[in-house]
């Protein structure tokens, strides 16, 4: 039996790019869509028995029609190939209010053949061309669900996270206890594992705010493979052990915090021909958008601009999202327009920032933005001029997007 495992697609992220004139779509939306197309093409070419998606389909739980269309067009290809897919609900798929639909509930409502959405802990048997496969699904554990119960309503945040972790561990054991030992079984879950290594931007945004599950609870030997989502860095938390407990990682880079990470998905083989089932998997890299940071120390250089340009000339920047951080002595100047032209000539996809590593406060320029610019756009331009805020770019942008959503709801009278 052959399976494909991927996660954290985040379709709809539109940072570090521009509108594509040929399609009218944001170039970064095309990046994420193209990674999805590669994954499904591989599933079809390899003739896998099922595709397992471990959560976070879209950037937000309220995807716009364009994002939905782009996913649906790719999903149709799987259906035409008669390959079933399991979609586990992730935290980005989950609305803030209990009772509202997740971003993937529509696929259950349409009752699409071969498309199975897991929005609550669930055990079911998936028919495949190689025989039955048991799916134990565990979606993102939402705290607002517990807050609707009197027992948990007054719990402090730290105690609530511990209680969620305890309940998740119990759910995994309960699912494992109900398995048929003669039928292959996988756990597909969108959770934060205690031993996981996070990407740079994830580390500051997520660590300490998520309920965590021990690897020992996830690595239940009743499962043949554990397919995880939520953490963007590919890793096996039970390397060499049984079962493999694997974060496939995301298939496309989100920001500079993932600059040095290889992105991709996993192909799994469960072989029961010898009487005892043996599981193996391989990580398959995708052609994710390159991100490149040029750190250049030109302090004391006779011509700082020429020194930065020399560094640009040595770097491989084709199709990359690029930022340049340079160090200069007080009073030295770098012609950033000249550097930008050089980066574009070198084939950069997008220039995210050209900025000194430290700028005296009196030298910070005011950032001009159009009056009709979005909050997120204005913030991006502001951070471009504030290199000291660069490490916090992603989390600040998230807050800006949340503010825009809140203001939009307020303007519409609270209807959403």
N, C-alpha and C positions, 0 to 999 in steps of 0.2 A: 504494500500500500504506500502511495506517494502523496505527500501533502505539501502545501506552501503556506508559510507563516509570515505575515507582515503586520505592521502596526504603525500608529502615529503618523498617518498620512497628512493631517492638518491642511487639507485642501482649502484654499481661500487665503492663505498667507500671502500678502502682497507688499512685502518690504523689499528694499534694495533693488528696485527695478523701475520699469516704465511701461506705458502702453505699447503693445505690439501693433504696428500699423496694419499688418496683414490680417489680423483677427479681431482687433479692437479689445483684446484681453490683456491683462497685466502680464508682463513677461515672467513674473514669479509664479503666477497662477499656472502658466504654461509649464514651468519647471516641475511643479508638483504633479500636474496632470500627466506629464510625460513619464515621470517615475512610475505612476500608477499604470500607465499603458505598458511599460516594460514589464512590470510584475505580472500583469494579466497575460501578456504575450508569452512570457516564460511558462506560466501555468498551462496555457493551451499547447505550446510546443512540446512541453514535457509530458503532457497528458496526465496531469496530477488528478488524484481522486477527489480532492477537496481543497478549498482555500480557507485559511483561518485568519481572520482579521481581529487583532487584539485591542481595538479601541482607538478613539480620537480620529474619526473620519474627516471632520471639518475643523476649521479654526475656531468656530463658535457653535453653540447649540442652535443658533438661528441662521443657518446657511442661506445665502441669497439664491435666487433661481439659477443664476449662471453656474455657481458651484455645483448645485444639484444636477443640473443638466450634464456637466462634464463628468460627474461620477456615473450617472445613469447610462451615458453612452458607452463607458467602459464596462459597466456591469452587464450590459446587454451582450457583449462579446462572450463573457463567461457563460451566460445562459444559452447562447447559441451553440457553445461547445459542450453543453450539458455537464458543466462543472459546478457543483454546489459551493456556496460560500456561507460561512458563519461570521456574523458581525456582532462583536461584543461591544456594549456601550462603554465609552470612556468618559473621563471627567469633562473633556471639551464637548462631548455630545450631550451632556446632561444639563438641563435648565436649572436655574437657581431656585425655582419654586416647585415644591412637591406637587405632583399631579399633572404637570405639563408634559407634553410629548417630548421625547428626545429627538435629536436630529435624524435618527435612523428609523424611528417608529413607522414612518411612511411605508417602508418596505414590508413590514408585517401587515399593515393595513391593506396594501395592494395584493397581498397573498401571492407574491412572486414565486414561481416554481424554483426550488433550489436555493432560495435566499432565506436565511434563518437569523433573526435578530434575538440577541440575549440581553434583556434589560433587567433581569432578576436572576438570582442563582438558579441554575437549571441543569438537569441531566436529561439528555435525549439521545436517541440512536439515529445517526445520519446514514441513510442508504448511499453507498457509492458503488462504482462499477467493479471494485475489488472486494466488495463485501461490506458489512455494517461497521460503523465507527462510532464509538461512544464519545459524546461531547459533554464534558462538564464545564459549563460556562459560569464565569464570575465577573459581573460588570463592576464598574467603579463604585465603591461603597460610599454612598452619599450621606453626609451628616444631616442634611435637612430632613431626610426621611426619619431618622431617629429623633430629631427634635419635635416631631409631631406626636411622640409618645411621652406621656407624663413622666415616666421613669427616667428619661434622659434629658428632659427639657431644661432642668436647672444645673446639669453637670458642667463644671468648668471645661474649657476647651481641651486641656491636656488629658483629663479623665475621659472625655468623650472619645478622643482619638484612641486611647487604650482600649476602650470598650468596643469600638469598631474593629480594631485589630483582633480582639478576642473572638468576636462574632464571625469574622472572616475565616479565621483558623478553624473554627467549629464547622462552618459551612463546607470548607474544603474536605474535612474529615468525613462529614455526612455524605457528601457527593462520592467520595472514594469508597465508602462502605457499601454503597448501593450498586457498584459496578459489577458487571458480569465478567469474571476473570478470564473467560474464554474469548472475549471480544476486545480488539484493540481500543484503547481509551486515551484521550488527551484532555488536559485541563487548559482552557483558554481563558485568560484573566487579564483585566486591566487594573493593576495594583502597584503599589510602591513596596518593593522588597527591601528588607532591612539592610541587606549587604550590597545593594546596587550602587554603582558608580555613576553619578549624574554628569551631564554635560555642564559646561560653564554657566550658561544663563539659567539652566534648570536648578543648579545648586542653590543659588540665592533665592529663587522664587518658590521652590518646593520643599526643600529640606526643612523639617520641623513643622510643616503645615499639613503633611499628609499622614494618614494612618498607615503604619508599616506592617508587613507580614514577614515573619521569619522564613528564611529559606528552608529550614527543616520542616515547616508546615506545608510549603509548596511542593517540596520534593517527596511527595507521598509515592511509595513504590508501586501503588496500584495503577498509576498512570504510566503510559509509555513515553509521553513527552509533555512538557509544560510550556505552553506558548504564552509569553507575556507581552504586554504593552504598557506604556506610560513613561518609561525612561528611554531617551533618544539614542543612547550609546549601546551598540551591540555588545552583549556579554552573556556568558553561560555561568550562572551562579552555582552550578553543581558540576563543574567540569570534571569529566572522567567518572562521574557517579551515575546512578540510575534513580529517577529519570533525569535527562538533561532539563535544566530550568533556564529557559532562554528568553532574553529580551532580543527580539530581532533588531531593535533600534529603528529609527526613522529612515525613510528612503530618500529624503532630501534634507539638505542643511537648512536650518531655520535662521541662524545668525552666526556671528563671529565666535561665539562660545563653542560652536561645533566645527570650527575651521579645520582642525586636524583629525577629525573622525571620518572613518570610512562608513558610508551609508549603504544600506542594502536590505535584503530579506533572507529567509531561510527555506531550504528545501529539505524535507524530512522523509526518511524511508523507514517503514516498519515491516520487518521481514519475519513472518511466522512459519516459513517453509520447513524449518528444522524441528518444529514441535515447540520450541521456546522462542518467544518473540524477541527480536533484537532490533533496536532503534539506532539510527545514525542520522546525522544532519550535516548540511554544508551551508555556510554563509555565502551568499551571492552578492557581490558589490553592485551598486547602481552608479550610473554616470551623473552623480549629483553635481550641482552648480559649485564650482570652486570658490572658496573665500580665501583672500590673501591679505595679510597684514605686513606692511613694510615699515620696520622700525629703523630709522636712520639717524645716526648721531653726526651732525654736521657742525657741532660747536667748534669754533676756531677756524672753520674753513674759510678760505679767501673768498670763495663764491658759493654760499650755501645752496642756492638754487641749482647750480651746476652739479653740486655733490648729490643732491636729491635726485636729479635727472639721471645721474650715472647709476644710482641704485635702481631706479626704475628700469633702465636699460638692461640690467643684469637679471631682472626677475622674469618669471614666466607668468604672464597675467592674462592670457587669452581666455575670454569668456568669463573672467572672474569678477566677483564683487570685491572691490579693493578699498582698503583704507591705508593712508600714509600717516605715520606719526614720526615727527622729526624733533630733534633736540638742537636748540640753538643757544648761543650766548646772548645775553641782554644786548639789545640794539641791533642784532642781526635780523635779516628779513629773508623770507623765501617767497618767490613769486608763485603763489598757488595756482593762478590761472595757467601759467606755463606748465606746471606739473600736471594739472588736470588734462591739458591737451596732450601731453606725453603719455599719460595713462590711457587715454582714449585711442591714441595712435598705436599703443601696444596691444590693443584688442580687449581692454577691460569692458566687461558687461555693464558695470555700474560703479561709479566712484562714490563710496559712502562717506569718506571724510579725508581731508588733508589738513592736518592741524599739528601745532606744536604740542609737546608733552606737558608743557607748563606755560601758561600765558599770564602775565601780570594783569590784575583785575582792570587796571586803567586802559588796557589795550583791547579788551573784549569789545567786538563790534556788535551793534544792534543788528538783529536778523530781520530782514524785510520779507514778509510773506503776503500773498494775495489776501484781500479781505474775505473772500469766500473759501479760504483754505480750511480744511478740517483741523480739528484739534491735534490729531495724530501727525498730520503733515507739518503743522507749525512746530510741534515738539521735535520731530526729526530734524528740521532745519536748525532749531535752537541747539540741539545736542551736537550737530555737525560743527558748531562754533564753540562748543564747550568740551574739549577732550577729557576733562576731569570727570565728566558725566558718562563717557563712553561705556565704561563697564556696567552701567545701570540702564543702558539704552532699552533693552528688551522689557524689563519690568516697568519702566516708566511709560513705555508705549502701551503696554497692557492696561495700565491705569487710565491712560488717555482714551483708549478705545472703550473702556468700561464707562468713562465719563460721557463719551459721545452717546453711548447706548442709553444711559440714564437720562440724559437731556432729551433724547429723542422720545423716550417714553413719556417724560413730563410734558413735552410739547404736544403730544397726541392725547393728552388727558389721562395717561396711565394705561391705555389700551396697547397690547402687544400680542 
